[in-house]
Amino acid sequence: MKKIIIGFIILLVIVAGIGGYLKFALPAVGAAPDLKITATPERIRHGKYLALHVAACMDCHSTRDWSSFAAPPVAGTLGAGGE
């Protein structure tokens, strides 16, 4: 019984230490800045390139036709959410 109580106290100290580290040792970064970015055709074209080709976001964020080879996105669902 004494070993269980000592083990519980040690676990409690570890959890409190992790909580204290997360609360006090991590840097305070403050609020996110309010950014205003103008949407130019070049930026939109570059974002489309990044989402479709580099990061492949549309692979997960579109409904896909799994019965076809390579599971292409279903027409009209590009970026509308996935499975």
PDB file of N, CA, C and O in Angstrom:
ATOM      1  N   MET A   1       0.824  -1.191   0.000  1.00  0.00           N
ATOM      2  CA  MET A   1       0.000   0.000   0.000  1.00  0.00           C
ATOM      3  C   MET A   1       0.871   1.258   0.000  1.00  0.00           C
ATOM      4  O   MET A   1       0.559   2.246  -0.665  1.00  0.00           O
ATOM      5  N   LYS A   2       1.967   1.202   0.758  1.00  0.00           N
ATOM      6  CA  LYS A   2       2.846   2.361   0.860  1.00  0.00           C
ATOM      7  C   LYS A   2       3.504   2.662  -0.492  1.00  0.00           C
ATOM      8  O   LYS A   2       3.710   3.824  -0.840  1.00  0.00           O
ATOM      9  N   LYS A   3       3.835   1.594  -1.262  1.00  0.00           N
ATOM     10  CA  LYS A   3       4.441   1.775  -2.573  1.00  0.00           C
ATOM     11  C   LYS A   3       3.464   2.445  -3.543  1.00  0.00           C
ATOM     12  O   LYS A   3       3.873   3.260  -4.370  1.00  0.00           O
ATOM     13  N   ILE A   4       2.203   2.112  -3.447  1.00  0.00           N
ATOM     14  CA  ILE A   4       1.183   2.716  -4.316  1.00  0.00           C
ATOM     15  C   ILE A   4       1.050   4.205  -4.018  1.00  0.00           C
ATOM     16  O   ILE A   4       0.950   5.012  -4.943  1.00  0.00           O
ATOM     17  N   ILE A   5       1.047   4.574  -2.759  1.00  0.00           N
ATOM     18  CA  ILE A   5       0.936   5.984  -2.376  1.00  0.00           C
ATOM     19  C   ILE A   5       2.169   6.760  -2.833  1.00  0.00           C
ATOM     20  O   ILE A   5       2.039   7.876  -3.336  1.00  0.00           O
ATOM     21  N   ILE A   6       3.352   6.192  -2.668  1.00  0.00           N
ATOM     22  CA  ILE A   6       4.581   6.854  -3.107  1.00  0.00           C
ATOM     23  C   ILE A   6       4.583   6.991  -4.630  1.00  0.00           C
ATOM     24  O   ILE A   6       4.968   8.034  -5.160  1.00  0.00           O
ATOM     25  N   GLY A   7       4.154   5.941  -5.332  1.00  0.00           N
ATOM     26  CA  GLY A   7       4.066   6.000  -6.792  1.00  0.00           C
ATOM     27  C   GLY A   7       3.088   7.069  -7.252  1.00  0.00           C
ATOM     28  O   GLY A   7       3.359   7.780  -8.219  1.00  0.00           O
ATOM     29  N   PHE A   8       1.950   7.191  -6.569  1.00  0.00           N
ATOM     30  CA  PHE A   8       0.958   8.205  -6.909  1.00  0.00           C
ATOM     31  C   PHE A   8       1.509   9.607  -6.677  1.00  0.00           C
ATOM     32  O   PHE A   8       1.280  10.507  -7.484  1.00  0.00           O
ATOM     33  N   ILE A   9       2.225   9.793  -5.588  1.00  0.00           N
ATOM     34  CA  ILE A   9       2.817  11.101  -5.286  1.00  0.00           C
ATOM     35  C   ILE A   9       3.862  11.462  -6.341  1.00  0.00           C
ATOM     36  O   ILE A   9       3.921  12.607  -6.789  1.00  0.00           O
ATOM     37  N   ILE A  10       4.685  10.493  -6.740  1.00  0.00           N
ATOM     38  CA  ILE A  10       5.691  10.745  -7.781  1.00  0.00           C
ATOM     39  C   ILE A  10       5.012  11.114  -9.101  1.00  0.00           C
ATOM     40  O   ILE A  10       5.436  12.049  -9.780  1.00  0.00           O
ATOM     41  N   LEU A  11       3.969  10.387  -9.459  1.00  0.00           N
ATOM     42  CA  LEU A  11       3.222  10.692 -10.676  1.00  0.00           C
ATOM     43  C   LEU A  11       2.608  12.078 -10.608  1.00  0.00           C
ATOM     44  O   LEU A  11       2.622  12.808 -11.599  1.00  0.00           O
ATOM     45  N   LEU A  12       2.073  12.448  -9.467  1.00  0.00           N
ATOM     46  CA  LEU A  12       1.475  13.760  -9.280  1.00  0.00           C
ATOM     47  C   LEU A  12       2.519  14.862  -9.432  1.00  0.00           C
ATOM     48  O   LEU A  12       2.245  15.897 -10.039  1.00  0.00           O
ATOM     49  N   VAL A  13       3.722  14.645  -8.880  1.00  0.00           N
ATOM     50  CA  VAL A  13       4.807  15.625  -8.998  1.00  0.00           C
ATOM     51  C   VAL A  13       5.236  15.764 -10.456  1.00  0.00           C
ATOM     52  O   VAL A  13       5.488  16.875 -10.921  1.00  0.00           O
ATOM     53  N   ILE A  14       5.322  14.647 -11.182  1.00  0.00           N
ATOM     54  CA  ILE A  14       5.702  14.704 -12.602  1.00  0.00           C
ATOM     55  C   ILE A  14       4.670  15.476 -13.412  1.00  0.00           C
ATOM     56  O   ILE A  14       5.031  16.328 -14.223  1.00  0.00           O
ATOM     57  N   VAL A  15       3.399  15.187 -13.201  1.00  0.00           N
ATOM     58  CA  VAL A  15       2.328  15.883 -13.929  1.00  0.00           C
ATOM     59  C   VAL A  15       2.334  17.369 -13.586  1.00  0.00           C
ATOM     60  O   VAL A  15       2.165  18.202 -14.477  1.00  0.00           O
ATOM     61  N   ALA A  16       2.524  17.716 -12.328  1.00  0.00           N
ATOM     62  CA  ALA A  16       2.587  19.123 -11.927  1.00  0.00           C
ATOM     63  C   ALA A  16       3.798  19.803 -12.538  1.00  0.00           C
ATOM     64  O   ALA A  16       3.719  20.967 -12.931  1.00  0.00           O
ATOM     65  N   GLY A  17       4.918  19.097 -12.625  1.00  0.00           N
ATOM     66  CA  GLY A  17       6.118  19.659 -13.248  1.00  0.00           C
ATOM     67  C   GLY A  17       5.911  19.933 -14.729  1.00  0.00           C
ATOM     68  O   GLY A  17       6.320  20.981 -15.229  1.00  0.00           O
ATOM     69  N   ILE A  18       5.282  19.005 -15.434  1.00  0.00           N
ATOM     70  CA  ILE A  18       4.996  19.214 -16.862  1.00  0.00           C
ATOM     71  C   ILE A  18       4.028  20.376 -17.039  1.00  0.00           C
ATOM     72  O   ILE A  18       4.213  21.209 -17.927  1.00  0.00           O
ATOM     73  N   GLY A  19       3.006  20.437 -16.206  1.00  0.00           N
ATOM     74  CA  GLY A  19       2.056  21.546 -16.284  1.00  0.00           C
ATOM     75  C   GLY A  19       2.717  22.885 -15.999  1.00  0.00           C
ATOM     76  O   GLY A  19       2.443  23.876 -16.677  1.00  0.00           O
ATOM     77  N   GLY A  20       3.581  22.914 -15.004  1.00  0.00           N
ATOM     78  CA  GLY A  20       4.307  24.150 -14.685  1.00  0.00           C
ATOM     79  C   GLY A  20       5.224  24.569 -15.819  1.00  0.00           C
ATOM     80  O   GLY A  20       5.331  25.758 -16.120  1.00  0.00           O
ATOM     81  N   TYR A  21       5.893  23.602 -16.456  1.00  0.00           N
ATOM     82  CA  TYR A  21       6.753  23.924 -17.594  1.00  0.00           C
ATOM     83  C   TYR A  21       5.933  24.521 -18.737  1.00  0.00           C
ATOM     84  O   TYR A  21       6.319  25.531 -19.325  1.00  0.00           O
ATOM     85  N   LEU A  22       4.814  23.896 -19.044  1.00  0.00           N
ATOM     86  CA  LEU A  22       3.982  24.405 -20.136  1.00  0.00           C
ATOM     87  C   LEU A  22       3.440  25.798 -19.835  1.00  0.00           C
ATOM     88  O   LEU A  22       3.300  26.621 -20.740  1.00  0.00           O
ATOM     89  N   LYS A  23       3.140  26.059 -18.587  1.00  0.00           N
ATOM     90  CA  LYS A  23       2.555  27.351 -18.210  1.00  0.00           C
ATOM     91  C   LYS A  23       3.597  28.461 -18.108  1.00  0.00           C
ATOM     92  O   LYS A  23       3.346  29.581 -18.552  1.00  0.00           O
ATOM     93  N   PHE A  24       4.754  28.169 -17.535  1.00  0.00           N
ATOM     94  CA  PHE A  24       5.691  29.243 -17.207  1.00  0.00           C
ATOM     95  C   PHE A  24       6.959  29.280 -18.063  1.00  0.00           C
ATOM     96  O   PHE A  24       7.525  30.358 -18.242  1.00  0.00           O
ATOM     97  N   ALA A  25       7.419  28.173 -18.590  1.00  0.00           N
ATOM     98  CA  ALA A  25       8.702  28.156 -19.293  1.00  0.00           C
ATOM     99  C   ALA A  25       8.568  28.447 -20.792  1.00  0.00           C
ATOM    100  O   ALA A  25       9.505  28.960 -21.403  1.00  0.00           O
ATOM    101  N   LEU A  26       7.434  28.131 -21.379  1.00  0.00           N
ATOM    102  CA  LEU A  26       7.283  28.384 -22.805  1.00  0.00           C
ATOM    103  C   LEU A  26       7.134  29.884 -23.054  1.00  0.00           C
ATOM    104  O   LEU A  26       6.571  30.592 -22.219  1.00  0.00           O
ATOM    105  N   PRO A  27       7.629  30.376 -24.186  1.00  0.00           N
ATOM    106  CA  PRO A  27       7.564  31.823 -24.436  1.00  0.00           C
ATOM    107  C   PRO A  27       6.140  32.301 -24.690  1.00  0.00           C
ATOM    108  O   PRO A  27       5.321  31.598 -25.283  1.00  0.00           O
ATOM    109  N   ALA A  28       5.873  33.509 -24.227  1.00  0.00           N
ATOM    110  CA  ALA A  28       4.586  34.147 -24.490  1.00  0.00           C
ATOM    111  C   ALA A  28       4.700  34.863 -25.834  1.00  0.00           C
ATOM    112  O   ALA A  28       5.452  35.829 -25.963  1.00  0.00           O
ATOM    113  N   VAL A  29       3.977  34.404 -26.803  1.00  0.00           N
ATOM    114  CA  VAL A  29       4.103  34.967 -28.147  1.00  0.00           C
ATOM    115  C   VAL A  29       3.094  36.076 -28.413  1.00  0.00           C
ATOM    116  O   VAL A  29       3.224  36.800 -29.400  1.00  0.00           O
ATOM    117  N   GLY A  30       2.111  36.218 -27.567  1.00  0.00           N
ATOM    118  CA  GLY A  30       1.131  37.282 -27.755  1.00  0.00           C
ATOM    119  C   GLY A  30       0.079  36.920 -28.795  1.00  0.00           C
ATOM    120  O   GLY A  30       0.041  35.801 -29.307  1.00  0.00           O
ATOM    121  N   ALA A  31      -0.752  37.873 -29.084  1.00  0.00           N
ATOM    122  CA  ALA A  31      -1.838  37.651 -30.042  1.00  0.00           C
ATOM    123  C   ALA A  31      -1.297  37.679 -31.467  1.00  0.00           C
ATOM    124  O   ALA A  31      -0.262  38.284 -31.742  1.00  0.00           O
ATOM    125  N   ALA A  32      -2.008  37.021 -32.354  1.00  0.00           N
ATOM    126  CA  ALA A  32      -1.622  37.003 -33.760  1.00  0.00           C
ATOM    127  C   ALA A  32      -1.853  38.391 -34.363  1.00  0.00           C
ATOM    128  O   ALA A  32      -2.836  39.052 -34.028  1.00  0.00           O
ATOM    129  N   PRO A  33      -0.960  38.835 -35.245  1.00  0.00           N
ATOM    130  CA  PRO A  33      -1.143  40.152 -35.855  1.00  0.00           C
ATOM    131  C   PRO A  33      -2.309  40.148 -36.838  1.00  0.00           C
ATOM    132  O   PRO A  33      -2.626  39.124 -37.442  1.00  0.00           O
ATOM    133  N   ASP A  34      -2.932  41.297 -36.986  1.00  0.00           N
ATOM    134  CA  ASP A  34      -4.036  41.454 -37.931  1.00  0.00           C
ATOM    135  C   ASP A  34      -3.433  41.854 -39.280  1.00  0.00           C
ATOM    136  O   ASP A  34      -3.096  43.018 -39.498  1.00  0.00           O
ATOM    137  N   LEU A  35      -3.303  40.884 -40.176  1.00  0.00           N
ATOM    138  CA  LEU A  35      -2.660  41.117 -41.462  1.00  0.00           C
ATOM    139  C   LEU A  35      -3.697  41.443 -42.533  1.00  0.00           C
ATOM    140  O   LEU A  35      -4.772  40.844 -42.573  1.00  0.00           O
ATOM    141  N   LYS A  36      -3.372  42.370 -43.373  1.00  0.00           N
ATOM    142  CA  LYS A  36      -4.197  42.703 -44.533  1.00  0.00           C
ATOM    143  C   LYS A  36      -3.359  42.433 -45.777  1.00  0.00           C
ATOM    144  O   LYS A  36      -2.333  43.079 -45.994  1.00  0.00           O
ATOM    145  N   ILE A  37      -3.791  41.488 -46.584  1.00  0.00           N
ATOM    146  CA  ILE A  37      -3.056  41.118 -47.782  1.00  0.00           C
ATOM    147  C   ILE A  37      -3.957  41.335 -48.988  1.00  0.00           C
ATOM    148  O   ILE A  37      -5.102  40.885 -49.014  1.00  0.00           O
ATOM    149  N   THR A  38      -3.428  42.023 -49.973  1.00  0.00           N
ATOM    150  CA  THR A  38      -4.217  42.270 -51.180  1.00  0.00           C
ATOM    151  C   THR A  38      -4.196  41.029 -52.057  1.00  0.00           C
ATOM    152  O   THR A  38      -3.150  40.412 -52.258  1.00  0.00           O
ATOM    153  N   ALA A  39      -5.350  40.676 -52.572  1.00  0.00           N
ATOM    154  CA  ALA A  39      -5.482  39.502 -53.429  1.00  0.00           C
ATOM    155  C   ALA A  39      -5.262  39.921 -54.879  1.00  0.00           C
ATOM    156  O   ALA A  39      -6.170  40.430 -55.536  1.00  0.00           O
ATOM    157  N   THR A  40      -4.066  39.705 -55.356  1.00  0.00           N
ATOM    158  CA  THR A  40      -3.750  39.994 -56.753  1.00  0.00           C
ATOM    159  C   THR A  40      -3.903  38.711 -57.561  1.00  0.00           C
ATOM    160  O   THR A  40      -3.814  37.622 -56.995  1.00  0.00           O
ATOM    161  N   PRO A  41      -4.125  38.808 -58.846  1.00  0.00           N
ATOM    162  CA  PRO A  41      -4.222  37.593 -59.668  1.00  0.00           C
ATOM    163  C   PRO A  41      -2.973  36.711 -59.573  1.00  0.00           C
ATOM    164  O   PRO A  41      -3.075  35.485 -59.623  1.00  0.00           O
ATOM    165  N   GLU A  42      -1.808  37.325 -59.438  1.00  0.00           N
ATOM    166  CA  GLU A  42      -0.575  36.539 -59.317  1.00  0.00           C
ATOM    167  C   GLU A  42      -0.550  35.734 -58.028  1.00  0.00           C
ATOM    168  O   GLU A  42      -0.142  34.572 -58.031  1.00  0.00           O
ATOM    169  N   ARG A  43      -0.983  36.342 -56.920  1.00  0.00           N
ATOM    170  CA  ARG A  43      -0.991  35.633 -55.638  1.00  0.00           C
ATOM    171  C   ARG A  43      -2.022  34.505 -55.653  1.00  0.00           C
ATOM    172  O   ARG A  43      -1.765  33.426 -55.119  1.00  0.00           O
ATOM    173  N   ILE A  44      -3.171  34.742 -56.252  1.00  0.00           N
ATOM    174  CA  ILE A  44      -4.200  33.710 -56.336  1.00  0.00           C
ATOM    175  C   ILE A  44      -3.711  32.551 -57.194  1.00  0.00           C
ATOM    176  O   ILE A  44      -3.918  31.389 -56.843  1.00  0.00           O
ATOM    177  N   ARG A  45      -3.075  32.852 -58.301  1.00  0.00           N
ATOM    178  CA  ARG A  45      -2.536  31.816 -59.181  1.00  0.00           C
ATOM    179  C   ARG A  45      -1.446  31.005 -58.448  1.00  0.00           C
ATOM    180  O   ARG A  45      -1.385  29.781 -58.571  1.00  0.00           O
ATOM    181  N   HIS A  46      -0.597  31.703 -57.690  1.00  0.00           N
ATOM    182  CA  HIS A  46       0.457  31.018 -56.937  1.00  0.00           C
ATOM    183  C   HIS A  46      -0.148  30.150 -55.829  1.00  0.00           C
ATOM    184  O   HIS A  46       0.318  29.033 -55.604  1.00  0.00           O
ATOM    185  N   GLY A  47      -1.172  30.642 -55.138  1.00  0.00           N
ATOM    186  CA  GLY A  47      -1.841  29.849 -54.113  1.00  0.00           C
ATOM    187  C   GLY A  47      -2.503  28.615 -54.688  1.00  0.00           C
ATOM    188  O   GLY A  47      -2.466  27.546 -54.077  1.00  0.00           O
ATOM    189  N   LYS A  48      -3.110  28.751 -55.858  1.00  0.00           N
ATOM    190  CA  LYS A  48      -3.726  27.601 -56.526  1.00  0.00           C
ATOM    191  C   LYS A  48      -2.652  26.574 -56.884  1.00  0.00           C
ATOM    192  O   LYS A  48      -2.857  25.372 -56.715  1.00  0.00           O
ATOM    193  N   TYR A  49      -1.513  27.048 -57.375  1.00  0.00           N
ATOM    194  CA  TYR A  49      -0.394  26.157 -57.697  1.00  0.00           C
ATOM    195  C   TYR A  49       0.076  25.412 -56.440  1.00  0.00           C
ATOM    196  O   TYR A  49       0.296  24.201 -56.478  1.00  0.00           O
ATOM    197  N   LEU A  50       0.227  26.139 -55.336  1.00  0.00           N
ATOM    198  CA  LEU A  50       0.678  25.501 -54.096  1.00  0.00           C
ATOM    199  C   LEU A  50      -0.326  24.455 -53.606  1.00  0.00           C
ATOM    200  O   LEU A  50       0.065  23.352 -53.225  1.00  0.00           O
ATOM    201  N   ALA A  51      -1.619  24.796 -53.615  1.00  0.00           N
ATOM    202  CA  ALA A  51      -2.647  23.893 -53.099  1.00  0.00           C
ATOM    203  C   ALA A  51      -2.838  22.663 -53.977  1.00  0.00           C
ATOM    204  O   ALA A  51      -3.106  21.574 -53.470  1.00  0.00           O
ATOM    205  N   LEU A  52      -2.701  22.831 -55.288  1.00  0.00           N
ATOM    206  CA  LEU A  52      -2.949  21.709 -56.193  1.00  0.00           C
ATOM    207  C   LEU A  52      -1.714  20.846 -56.438  1.00  0.00           C
ATOM    208  O   LEU A  52      -1.838  19.634 -56.617  1.00  0.00           O
ATOM    209  N   HIS A  53      -0.543  21.442 -56.450  1.00  0.00           N
ATOM    210  CA  HIS A  53       0.629  20.686 -56.887  1.00  0.00           C
ATOM    211  C   HIS A  53       1.690  20.484 -55.807  1.00  0.00           C
ATOM    212  O   HIS A  53       2.198  19.372 -55.663  1.00  0.00           O
ATOM    213  N   VAL A  54       2.034  21.500 -55.059  1.00  0.00           N
ATOM    214  CA  VAL A  54       3.137  21.385 -54.111  1.00  0.00           C
ATOM    215  C   VAL A  54       2.684  20.699 -52.826  1.00  0.00           C
ATOM    216  O   VAL A  54       3.247  19.672 -52.448  1.00  0.00           O
ATOM    217  N   ALA A  55       1.691  21.242 -52.159  1.00  0.00           N
ATOM    218  CA  ALA A  55       1.237  20.692 -50.888  1.00  0.00           C
ATOM    219  C   ALA A  55       0.189  19.591 -51.071  1.00  0.00           C
ATOM    220  O   ALA A  55      -0.108  18.859 -50.127  1.00  0.00           O
ATOM    221  N   ALA A  56      -0.362  19.472 -52.254  1.00  0.00           N
ATOM    222  CA  ALA A  56      -1.373  18.454 -52.579  1.00  0.00           C
ATOM    223  C   ALA A  56      -2.557  18.506 -51.613  1.00  0.00           C
ATOM    224  O   ALA A  56      -3.063  17.465 -51.193  1.00  0.00           O
ATOM    225  N   CYS A  57      -2.995  19.703 -51.265  1.00  0.00           N
ATOM    226  CA  CYS A  57      -4.111  19.877 -50.323  1.00  0.00           C
ATOM    227  C   CYS A  57      -5.395  19.245 -50.839  1.00  0.00           C
ATOM    228  O   CYS A  57      -6.188  18.709 -50.065  1.00  0.00           O
ATOM    229  N   MET A  58      -5.594  19.312 -52.146  1.00  0.00           N
ATOM    230  CA  MET A  58      -6.845  18.838 -52.713  1.00  0.00           C
ATOM    231  C   MET A  58      -6.958  17.318 -52.700  1.00  0.00           C
ATOM    232  O   MET A  58      -8.041  16.783 -52.936  1.00  0.00           O
ATOM    233  N   ASP A  59      -5.855  16.610 -52.429  1.00  0.00           N
ATOM    234  CA  ASP A  59      -5.946  15.156 -52.313  1.00  0.00           C
ATOM    235  C   ASP A  59      -6.840  14.754 -51.145  1.00  0.00           C
ATOM    236  O   ASP A  59      -7.583  13.778 -51.244  1.00  0.00           O
ATOM    237  N   CYS A  60      -6.778  15.486 -50.055  1.00  0.00           N
ATOM    238  CA  CYS A  60      -7.598  15.164 -48.882  1.00  0.00           C
ATOM    239  C   CYS A  60      -8.853  16.029 -48.786  1.00  0.00           C
ATOM    240  O   CYS A  60      -9.852  15.614 -48.199  1.00  0.00           O
ATOM    241  N   HIS A  61      -8.803  17.230 -49.361  1.00  0.00           N
ATOM    242  CA  HIS A  61      -9.906  18.177 -49.214  1.00  0.00           C
ATOM    243  C   HIS A  61     -10.862  18.165 -50.396  1.00  0.00           C
ATOM    244  O   HIS A  61     -11.468  19.185 -50.721  1.00  0.00           O
ATOM    245  N   SER A  62     -10.995  17.017 -51.034  1.00  0.00           N
ATOM    246  CA  SER A  62     -11.962  16.818 -52.109  1.00  0.00           C
ATOM    247  C   SER A  62     -12.516  15.409 -51.979  1.00  0.00           C
ATOM    248  O   SER A  62     -11.859  14.522 -51.434  1.00  0.00           O
ATOM    249  N   THR A  63     -13.725  15.208 -52.482  1.00  0.00           N
ATOM    250  CA  THR A  63     -14.279  13.868 -52.526  1.00  0.00           C
ATOM    251  C   THR A  63     -13.647  13.161 -53.711  1.00  0.00           C
ATOM    252  O   THR A  63     -13.575  13.715 -54.808  1.00  0.00           O
ATOM    253  N   ARG A  64     -13.190  11.936 -53.487  1.00  0.00           N
ATOM    254  CA  ARG A  64     -12.463  11.223 -54.537  1.00  0.00           C
ATOM    255  C   ARG A  64     -13.240  10.008 -54.997  1.00  0.00           C
ATOM    256  O   ARG A  64     -13.964   9.383 -54.221  1.00  0.00           O
ATOM    257  N   ASP A  65     -13.080   9.682 -56.268  1.00  0.00           N
ATOM    258  CA  ASP A  65     -13.729   8.521 -56.876  1.00  0.00           C
ATOM    259  C   ASP A  65     -12.789   7.330 -56.752  1.00  0.00           C
ATOM    260  O   ASP A  65     -11.911   7.137 -57.593  1.00  0.00           O
ATOM    261  N   TRP A  66     -12.970   6.533 -55.704  1.00  0.00           N
ATOM    262  CA  TRP A  66     -12.069   5.421 -55.420  1.00  0.00           C
ATOM    263  C   TRP A  66     -12.281   4.246 -56.356  1.00  0.00           C
ATOM    264  O   TRP A  66     -11.482   3.310 -56.345  1.00  0.00           O
ATOM    265  N   SER A  67     -13.334   4.264 -57.165  1.00  0.00           N
ATOM    266  CA  SER A  67     -13.548   3.164 -58.107  1.00  0.00           C
ATOM    267  C   SER A  67     -12.732   3.354 -59.383  1.00  0.00           C
ATOM    268  O   SER A  67     -12.589   2.408 -60.158  1.00  0.00           O
ATOM    269  N   SER A  68     -12.201   4.536 -59.617  1.00  0.00           N
ATOM    270  CA  SER A  68     -11.384   4.808 -60.799  1.00  0.00           C
ATOM    271  C   SER A  68      -9.902   4.722 -60.446  1.00  0.00           C
ATOM    272  O   SER A  68      -9.517   4.859 -59.285  1.00  0.00           O
ATOM    273  N   PHE A  69      -9.079   4.491 -61.469  1.00  0.00           N
ATOM    274  CA  PHE A  69      -7.639   4.413 -61.277  1.00  0.00           C
ATOM    275  C   PHE A  69      -7.109   5.739 -60.743  1.00  0.00           C
ATOM    276  O   PHE A  69      -7.486   6.789 -61.263  1.00  0.00           O
ATOM    277  N   ALA A  70      -6.263   5.732 -59.739  1.00  0.00           N
ATOM    278  CA  ALA A  70      -5.630   6.884 -59.092  1.00  0.00           C
ATOM    279  C   ALA A  70      -6.612   7.749 -58.317  1.00  0.00           C
ATOM    280  O   ALA A  70      -6.234   8.827 -57.858  1.00  0.00           O
ATOM    281  N   ALA A  71      -7.849   7.321 -58.156  1.00  0.00           N
ATOM    282  CA  ALA A  71      -8.868   8.013 -57.356  1.00  0.00           C
ATOM    283  C   ALA A  71      -8.923   9.510 -57.638  1.00  0.00           C
ATOM    284  O   ALA A  71      -8.595  10.310 -56.761  1.00  0.00           O
ATOM    285  N   PRO A  72      -9.330   9.905 -58.842  1.00  0.00           N
ATOM    286  CA  PRO A  72      -9.392  11.340 -59.150  1.00  0.00           C
ATOM    287  C   PRO A  72     -10.495  12.035 -58.353  1.00  0.00           C
ATOM    288  O   PRO A  72     -11.465  11.391 -57.955  1.00  0.00           O
ATOM    289  N   PRO A  73     -10.357  13.347 -58.116  1.00  0.00           N
ATOM    290  CA  PRO A  73     -11.433  14.075 -57.419  1.00  0.00           C
ATOM    291  C   PRO A  73     -12.716  14.060 -58.235  1.00  0.00           C
ATOM    292  O   PRO A  73     -12.679  14.148 -59.463  1.00  0.00           O
ATOM    293  N   VAL A  74     -13.838  13.950 -57.559  1.00  0.00           N
ATOM    294  CA  VAL A  74     -15.140  14.017 -58.229  1.00  0.00           C
ATOM    295  C   VAL A  74     -15.351  15.447 -58.713  1.00  0.00           C
ATOM    296  O   VAL A  74     -15.049  16.396 -57.991  1.00  0.00           O
ATOM    297  N   ALA A  75     -15.863  15.605 -59.917  1.00  0.00           N
ATOM    298  CA  ALA A  75     -16.068  16.929 -60.492  1.00  0.00           C
ATOM    299  C   ALA A  75     -16.955  17.778 -59.594  1.00  0.00           C
ATOM    300  O   ALA A  75     -18.001  17.327 -59.127  1.00  0.00           O
ATOM    301  N   GLY A  76     -16.522  19.017 -59.357  1.00  0.00           N
ATOM    302  CA  GLY A  76     -17.288  19.958 -58.539  1.00  0.00           C
ATOM    303  C   GLY A  76     -17.010  19.880 -57.049  1.00  0.00           C
ATOM    304  O   GLY A  76     -17.594  20.647 -56.283  1.00  0.00           O
ATOM    305  N   THR A  77     -16.136  18.978 -56.610  1.00  0.00           N
ATOM    306  CA  THR A  77     -15.867  18.849 -55.175  1.00  0.00           C
ATOM    307  C   THR A  77     -14.467  19.295 -54.812  1.00  0.00           C
ATOM    308  O   THR A  77     -14.034  19.061 -53.684  1.00  0.00           O
ATOM    309  N   LEU A  78     -13.746  19.921 -55.712  1.00  0.00           N
ATOM    310  CA  LEU A  78     -12.370  20.318 -55.456  1.00  0.00           C
ATOM    311  C   LEU A  78     -12.328  21.337 -54.311  1.00  0.00           C
ATOM    312  O   LEU A  78     -12.837  22.449 -54.450  1.00  0.00           O
ATOM    313  N   GLY A  79     -11.729  20.962 -53.200  1.00  0.00           N
ATOM    314  CA  GLY A  79     -11.610  21.831 -52.036  1.00  0.00           C
ATOM    315  C   GLY A  79     -12.862  21.939 -51.179  1.00  0.00           C
ATOM    316  O   GLY A  79     -12.926  22.785 -50.288  1.00  0.00           O
ATOM    317  N   ALA A  80     -13.843  21.108 -51.430  1.00  0.00           N
ATOM    318  CA  ALA A  80     -15.109  21.203 -50.699  1.00  0.00           C
ATOM    319  C   ALA A  80     -15.148  20.314 -49.459  1.00  0.00           C
ATOM    320  O   ALA A  80     -16.197  20.190 -48.826  1.00  0.00           O
ATOM    321  N   GLY A  81     -14.048  19.709 -49.110  1.00  0.00           N
ATOM    322  CA  GLY A  81     -14.031  18.803 -47.962  1.00  0.00           C
ATOM    323  C   GLY A  81     -13.853  17.398 -48.447  1.00  0.00           C
ATOM    324  O   GLY A  81     -14.145  17.103 -49.606  1.00  0.00           O
ATOM    325  N   GLY A  82     -13.389  16.529 -47.603  1.00  0.00           N
ATOM    326  CA  GLY A  82     -13.088  15.182 -48.039  1.00  0.00           C
ATOM    327  C   GLY A  82     -13.855  14.134 -47.298  1.00  0.00           C
ATOM    328  O   GLY A  82     -14.918  14.383 -46.727  1.00  0.00           O
ATOM    329  N   GLU A  83     -13.288  12.950 -47.321  1.00  0.00           N
ATOM    330  CA  GLU A  83     -13.926  11.780 -46.716  1.00  0.00           C
ATOM    331  C   GLU A  83     -14.019  11.958 -45.212  1.00  0.00           C
ATOM    332  O   GLU A  83     -14.528  11.078 -44.516  1.00  0.00           O
TER     333      GLU A  83
END
